[in-house]
């Protein structure tokens, strides 16, 4: 077994998106701060409604997938395909933009806390123009694994623990993503397999945790070197950590706002299609 260690840290930067939703963006702040196949990672979290109430009015996407994980709060997804999805505490929405989708994500609360994550997962060039799709994944559909050192909420991918294979709510994607919300018990250790060759990162969002005696940075992408395993120790109050890993695509990435393709010409085509009303045709 080869333990992964922290190679670099990308702190989350305060910014806003949509109609003024305040977020912390780690991956995707700029083109050099991506982790193939992941394009962007946003953390949102506030008890001040002014930070989220304007939401994300209707906007287009092409060429990638979005994974939204709501830890606390209530948001409504609607898209041009007629999908409606209520994203509530513990739920996930997995949207494949493919050749084109126009959707909105609007808060359904006027007060209280809203917090969670949105991850942009790239598609290989051969899949960028596939049909758009959407999955509304309820909390009870996401497997939870109880271990001596804590609990794993397995959003995507497959984990083999003590000879038993556990499948997440989403599997079978070409980039083989592994996405899990890890809850570490106070002062407890948690060791998990991560496929060799996958790019991987850890994002600490509650408590404290160490990896090989090096503290994880809070609200940051703690990017890991290669290996086949990670080992974490929770702090005195425990910790919650997002584990995100995936098979790199290794293709050129050309991004213009909500469009992510392989070439500039494909971006220009996406813009033209959107202007002409053909993006979702």
N, C-alpha and C positions, 0 to 999 in steps of 0.2 A: 504494500500500500504506500502511496505517495501523498503526503499531506499537502494541501494547497495552503499558500500563505498570501498575505496582502502585498500586492505589487505596486499599486498606486491608489490614490484617493481623489475622488471628484466631489468636492463639497456641493451641496445643493445651493443654488443661487436664487434669491428672492426675485420674483418677476410676476407678471400677470398674463392671463390668456383669456380667450373667449371675450366676454363683454366686461372684463375687469376682475375675473376670479384670481385671487392671490394664491400663488403656488411657490414651491421650491423645486427648481429644475436642476437635476444632476446630469444624467446622460442627456445629450442633445443641446446643451447650452450653445455649442458651436460644432461645426462638422468634425473637428478633431476629437471631440469628446463623446464618441459613440462606442458601443461595444457590440460588434457584429454577432448576432443578427438584430440587436436591440438598438433602436434609433433614439429613443427618448424615454426618460422616466421623470414623471412629475409626482410630487407629494403635495396633497392639499389637506389643510386642517385648520379650522378656526371655529370659535364659538361666537364670533362677531358676524352676523348675517351680512353686513356690508361687504365682507370679504368674498362672499360666494353667491349672493342672491341674484345677480344679473345672469349667471350661468353661461351656457354656450349655445347661443341661438344657431339656427340652421347654417351649416357650412359643409363644404365638400371634402372628400378624400379620394385618393387613388393610390394603389400600389403597395399597401401594407395592412397590418391588422392592429386594432387597438384592444387592449385588455384593461378594463376598469374594475378595480376592487374597492368596494365601499366598506370601510370598517365601521363607520357610524354616519348615519344620515339617510336621506331619501332624495333620489334624483330620477327623473323620467327621461327615457330615451324614446325618440320617435324618428323614423327615417322615411325616405321616399318609397321604400318597398312596402310600407304599411305596418312595419313592426312597431310595437310599443312595449317597453320594458321598464318595470319599476325596480330600480336598484336601491335596495335597502341594506340594513346592517348585515354584514357578512356575505353579501351577494357579489356576483361577478357578471359583467357583460363582456362578451367576446365578439367583436365586430370585424369582419373581413371586408375591407373596402374594395379589394379586387379592382375591377376596371372602373368602378365609380359608385360612390354612395353620397347622399346628402342627408345629414342627420342633425338633430339638436339634442342637447343634454341640459335639462333645466331643473333646478332645485324645486322640490315639492314641500319645502318647509320655509317658514318665515323667521324662525328663531332656532336656537340650539346649536349643537356641534355638528359639523360635517367634516369628515376626514377620510382619506383613502389615498389610492394611487391610480395613475394611469400610465400604462406602458405601451410604447409603440414597437411592434414586432415586424421586422421587414419580411417581405415575400421575395423568393427567388424570381429572377426575370421571367422564367417560364410560367409563373403563377400570377404575375402582376395584373394580367387582364382577365382573370377568372371572374365568374359571377360574384357579385357582392352577397354577403350573408351575415346573419346575426344570431347570437345565442344568448338567451337570458338564463343565467345559472343561479338557482336559488341556494341559500346557505346549506340546506339539508342535502343538496346534491354534491356538495364538496366533501370528499372523504377527510376524516380527521383520525390521526394515528396517535395513540397515547403511548409514551415511552417513559422510562424512569427519569430521564433528564428534562422532560417537557412534553409538548404536544405539537404535532405538525398538521397544518391545514394544507392539503395537497391540491392546489388549483389546477396545475397542469404537469404532465409527465408521469414517469414511473419511478418508484423507489423500491429497492429490494433491501429489506431489513430483517436480519436474523433468518435468512432463507425464504422469507415470505414476500411476494411481490404485491405492491400496492399501486393501483392506478389512480391518477388524478381525475378531476372532472373533465379535462380535455386531454386527449392523446392523439397520436397519429399525424401531427403536423410535420412538415418536411424539415423544419429546423429543430425538431425534437425538444421544444422548450420544457424546462423544469422550473416551475414557479410555485413557491411554497411560503406560507406564513409560519414562521417558527416561534413558538413560545417557550422560552427557557425558564425553568424553575430557578429560584434563588440559589446561587453557588453550585448549580448542577452543570454537568457536562453533557453535550449532545454531539454525536458523531454520525455523519451521513455520507453515503456514496454520492459522488458527482462524476458523470462520465468524463473520461480522459478526452481531451481535445475540445470539449465544450468551453466556450467563454463563460465566465461566471463572476458574480458579484454578490455582496451582502449589503443590505441597507438596514441599519439599526434605527428604529423609530420610537422605541420605548426602553427605558432602563439602561443597563450597561452590560457589555459582553466583551470577552477577550478571545483572541485567536492566537495560539502560540505565545501567550503573555503579551501580545500587542492589542491594545484596546481598539475596538471598532469605533470609527468616527460616526457621531450621530448625524442624521439627515444628510448622508453622503453615500455615494456609490463607492464602496470598498471593493475595488477590482482585484480579483485573485489570479495568481499564477496557475499553471497547469498542475494536474494531479488527479487522483481518483477519489479523494475524500476530503471532507472538511471536519474540523473539530472545534467546538465552541464551548465556552464556559460563561454561564450567566453571572451577573454581579449580585450584590446583596439583595436587591429587590427583583432579580430576574431580568428578563429582556424580551422584547419582540423584535424579530429580524425577518426581513424579506430575503429569501434566497431566489436568485434569478440566474438561470444558466440556459445556454442554447448552442446548437451547432452552427458555427459561422458559415455564411453563404459565400464569402470571398468574391463578390461581384462589385463593380463600381456602384456608388450611391450618388445620385443627383437629386437634391431636394429643393423644392420651391414651396415653402409653406406647407399646405396639407397634401401636396403631391410628392411622392417618392418613387423615382424611376431609376433606370440604369444610364440613360443618356440625356443630354440637353434637348435633343430633338423630341424625345418622348415627353419631356416636361412641356415643351412648346405645344405638342399635340394635346396634352391634357388641358392646358389653358384654353386652347382653341375649342376643344370639345365642350368645356364648361361654358365658355362664352356663347357657343352655338346651341346649347341645350342638349348636347349628345353625350355628356359624361356618363349619364345613367341610362342611355338608350339601349 
